[in-house]
Amino acid sequence: MAVIEALKNRTLAGANVSDSNIGALDVSADGSLRTDEDRPWLAVYTDSSSTKETFPNATMRSFAANGQTILVFEFGIASSQIVVDPETGLSNVVTGIPATDDAFEMHADIVARQIGDALLDPDNQWAEIFRLLVQSFKNVERLRTSSDTNGVRLAAQQIRITADLVADPVRGQPLKDASPLKLFFDKCETDLRLPNPAYPDESDEPTIVDPVIAAKIELMRAQIGTDAAPFDWQTIQRRFGLTGYEADALMIKPPAGVPGDATITDITPPDAQPVTHDYEWHSDEGSPL
């Protein structure tokens, strides 16, 4: 969602930036490309993820780690989406650029550049949240495709970023004010708002959080559940997927009969005791000395 908002109205796709728009670019039965979009589009979705490269020797049972995740940007333009100059009557990809094959390819190239510029813009607060969620790019792959079927020309590109993402918060762990997810929640509630239909008769608030966005945030917050693991040792056990025996061996859990919120404040070693040893020395031949 942060990526979607970071890209809206920052590329030639304008506000037509969608999340997981599976049908934006389709392959028909004869192998040709087609799209149901009525204007240039940009779709963003995640493809797959793996922690194999991030933790090659890991023995923990963790679902919190995201590892390397493939983030896909799919975008393009079709001849059915071109604009007509009202003064000249000519078809243009954008105003002033005729709808030629090279213009279609250039349109996709420009959008590809605009995606990078938007996501790395230090003044783009949505992009800042995205950057906080990504530790590094492990690979950036660019693919192109084109088609000319039944007189409909189409040019599209795909950017696939293999990104090393930060781990998800563990269930029961409160979010810190500077955590990326906390910043994301706050940004959604301040920016993604709609006119309040109850204003001014039944409410003093002129705007409300988009109900769909509010429902998604509520669902995510409920899954984090800050009351699910009230003790620090329980959060550690959840993070690494430790069994009770493993937590006991690592002395993470309080001993049996000790309250769960007990903390170690001091360690008193046992009193030192003198140790004596009786030795019997022998010569090289084995006789006592």
C-alpha atoms as one frame of an Amber mdcrd trajectory, in Angstrom:
protein
   0.000   0.000   0.000   2.860   2.379   0.751   4.324   1.747  -2.713   0.947
   2.363  -4.372   0.548   5.726  -2.663   4.184   6.620  -3.360   3.634   6.156
  -7.110   0.211   7.756  -7.598   0.359  10.803  -9.887   4.150  10.502 -10.125
   4.334   8.610 -13.428   2.687   8.811 -16.838   0.114   6.336 -15.461  -1.235
   9.158 -13.293  -3.553   7.941 -10.548  -4.127   4.609 -12.320  -1.833   2.690
  -9.959  -3.343  -0.506  -8.633  -2.495  -3.167  -6.085  -2.322  -6.732  -7.440
  -4.282  -5.964 -10.608  -3.948  -9.454 -12.052  -5.912  -8.638 -15.191  -3.979
  -5.515 -16.174  -1.974  -7.505 -18.724  -3.341 -10.803 -19.971  -2.337 -13.429
 -22.529  -5.122 -14.615 -24.828  -5.547 -18.164 -26.126  -3.496 -17.449 -29.262
  -0.577 -16.111 -27.212  -1.181 -12.428 -27.946  -1.236  -9.793 -25.240  -4.309
  -7.849 -24.270  -5.442  -5.447 -21.575  -8.815  -4.317 -20.288  -7.379  -1.035
 -19.053  -8.768   2.107 -20.691  -5.678   4.215 -19.973  -1.961   3.711 -19.280
  -1.617   1.533 -16.198   0.802   0.623 -13.453   0.197  -2.453 -11.287   2.247
  -3.456  -8.235   2.286  -6.821  -6.499   4.559  -9.255  -4.681   5.421 -12.528
  -6.352   7.304 -14.755  -3.929   9.684 -14.648  -0.983  12.348 -16.845   0.570
  14.568 -16.700   3.645  17.049 -19.245   2.265  19.621 -16.640   1.222  19.023
 -14.409   4.247  19.473 -17.201   6.807  21.267 -20.030   4.958  22.247 -21.846
   8.164  19.242 -20.936  10.271  17.822 -23.547  12.609  15.090 -21.399  14.116
  11.372 -21.812  13.404  10.484 -18.242  12.506   7.630 -16.904  10.425   8.535
 -13.290  11.231  11.436 -13.084   8.784  10.411 -11.994   5.285  13.791 -12.655
   3.714  14.131 -11.817   0.041  10.811 -10.842  -1.510  10.159 -10.226  -5.213
   8.277  -6.974  -5.777   6.818  -6.640  -9.282   5.929  -3.452 -11.170   3.960
  -4.046 -14.363   3.087  -1.130 -16.620   2.290  -0.273 -20.203   0.149   1.457
 -22.796  -2.059   0.267 -25.671  -3.173   2.037 -28.832  -6.717   2.000 -27.448
  -5.470   4.290 -24.662  -3.909   7.042 -26.757  -5.180  10.607 -26.653  -6.367
  12.661 -29.600  -5.070  16.205 -29.962  -8.216  18.357 -30.296  -6.381  20.914
 -32.428  -4.709  18.592 -34.945  -6.873  15.470 -34.663  -3.705  13.367 -34.459
  -3.318  10.409 -32.100  -0.657  10.989 -29.460   0.882   8.818 -26.755   1.118
  12.005 -24.730   0.410  15.490 -25.970   2.892  16.371 -28.709   4.243  12.851
 -29.260   2.614  10.899 -32.143   1.491   7.329 -31.423   4.319   5.539 -33.207
   5.962   2.268 -32.190   9.019   3.993 -30.781   6.777   6.365 -28.812   5.032
   3.389 -27.182   8.402   1.965 -26.132   9.581   5.356 -24.929   6.434   5.719
 -22.831   7.259   2.475 -20.997  10.916   3.498 -20.587   9.895   6.825 -19.041
   7.506   5.138 -16.601  10.296   2.767 -15.547  12.522   5.732 -14.775   9.704
   7.546 -12.971   9.116   4.552 -10.688  12.704   4.679  -9.493  12.650   8.454
  -9.084   9.434   8.330  -7.044  10.574   5.557  -4.714  13.912   7.276  -4.043
  12.489  10.780  -3.636  13.516  12.008  -0.145  10.464  14.291  -0.041   8.024
  11.444  -0.764   6.842  10.339   2.682   5.129   7.211   1.378   8.371   6.244
  -0.363  10.250   6.850   2.891   8.064   4.235   4.582   8.807   1.840   1.714
  12.547   2.440   2.104  12.310   1.796   5.861  10.744  -1.589   5.121  13.505
  -2.563   2.660  17.019  -3.272   3.878  18.523  -3.585   0.403  17.910  -4.517
  -3.227  19.561  -7.828  -4.069  18.573  -7.753  -7.730  16.670  -5.521 -10.155
  15.440  -7.201 -13.342  13.752  -5.402 -16.248  11.651  -7.207 -18.848   9.779
  -5.887 -21.884   7.061  -7.199 -24.147   4.946  -5.925 -27.007   2.097  -7.056
 -29.202   0.123  -6.019 -32.282  -3.121  -7.971 -32.475  -6.208  -6.988 -34.456
  -4.788  -3.540 -34.948  -4.281  -2.937 -31.208  -0.680  -2.179 -30.417   0.553
  -2.719 -26.882   3.882  -2.071 -25.202   4.568  -3.091 -21.624   7.441  -3.578
 -19.248   7.996  -5.312 -15.956  10.442  -4.478 -13.189  11.158  -7.266 -10.692
  12.992  -6.195  -7.553  14.377  -8.845  -5.224  14.374  -6.949  -1.939  15.645
  -7.965   1.476  12.773  -6.866   3.723  12.771  -6.202   7.451  11.101  -8.795
   9.636   7.451  -8.579  10.615   6.717  -7.537  14.187   6.219 -10.513  16.470
   2.703 -11.024  17.762   2.357  -9.366  21.137   5.267  -6.958  20.616   4.207
  -3.286  20.913   5.153  -1.112  17.942   7.688   1.606  18.626   6.860   5.120
  17.474   9.655   5.046  14.883   8.847   1.578  13.534   7.959   1.476   9.809
   4.608  -0.190  10.454   3.603   2.388  13.069   4.541   5.186  10.651   2.510
   3.430   7.942  -0.590   3.194  10.134  -0.312   6.859  11.109   0.198   7.948
   7.495  -2.863   6.014   6.340  -5.035   7.618   9.002  -3.887  11.140   8.188
  -3.688  10.986   4.376  -6.187   8.400   3.132  -9.363  10.219   4.088 -12.746
  10.797   2.459 -15.475  13.405   3.003 -17.581  12.519   6.028 -21.220  12.032
   4.938 -22.341  12.762   8.516 -20.711  16.191   8.542 -21.856  18.680   9.764
 -25.231  17.407  11.003 -24.101  14.361  12.967 -20.352  14.821  13.249 -17.813
  17.577  13.767 -15.253  15.760  11.610 -15.327  16.912   7.962 -13.375  13.845
   6.834 -13.019  10.214   7.861 -10.443   7.529   7.142 -11.347   5.588   4.010
 -13.519   2.773   5.452 -11.727   0.093   3.421  -8.321   1.353   4.569  -9.562
   1.586   8.165 -10.764  -2.022   8.024  -7.399  -3.216   6.684  -5.484  -1.359
   9.395  -7.771  -2.744  12.085  -7.186  -6.261  10.787  -3.405  -5.814  10.778
  -3.370  -4.291  14.260  -5.510  -7.117  15.594  -3.057  -9.657  14.166  -0.132
  -7.991  15.912  -2.136  -8.130  19.170  -0.079  -6.348  21.807  -1.765  -8.404
  24.543  -0.817 -11.783  23.071   2.620 -12.017  24.723   2.687  -9.865  27.855
   6.173 -10.927  28.919   9.456 -10.259  27.120  10.495 -13.912  27.277   7.287
 -14.909  25.497   8.036 -12.454  22.697  11.534 -13.957  22.323  10.077 -17.458
  22.272   7.601 -16.431  19.546  10.246 -14.682  17.449  12.505 -17.711  17.197
   9.850 -20.417  17.458  11.485 -21.996  20.498  10.024 -25.019  22.226   9.485
 -24.902  25.969  12.508 -27.173  26.508  14.709 -24.926  24.347  13.561 -21.810
  26.191  14.346 -23.520  29.514  17.807 -24.579  28.331  18.588 -21.043  27.232
  17.246 -19.779  30.582  14.766 -17.513  28.806  11.722 -18.665  30.748  11.410
 -18.112  34.512  11.824 -21.313  36.538   8.732 -23.290  37.417   6.748 -21.611
  40.163   8.259 -18.179  39.513   5.884 -15.419  38.275   6.058 -14.782  34.524
   7.042 -11.138  34.995   9.979 -11.930  37.266  13.295 -10.415  36.216  16.868
 -11.278  37.185  18.312  -8.363  39.133  21.325  -9.980  40.766  23.352 -13.169
  40.543  25.035 -14.421  43.723  27.655 -17.092  43.128  28.042 -19.853  45.739
  30.762 -19.475  48.323  34.146 -20.678  47.125  35.311 -23.941  48.682  38.942
 -25.048  48.902  39.758 -27.930  46.648  42.538 -30.375  47.487  44.002 -33.097
  45.336  46.195 -36.022  46.303  48.801 -36.784  43.669  51.223 -39.717  43.473
  54.237 -39.085  41.309  55.864 -41.865  39.325  59.174 -42.121  37.492  59.414
 -42.883  33.819  59.797 -46.546  34.761  56.525 -46.416  36.716  57.900 -46.690
  40.246  56.641 -44.218  42.886  58.930 -41.297  43.608
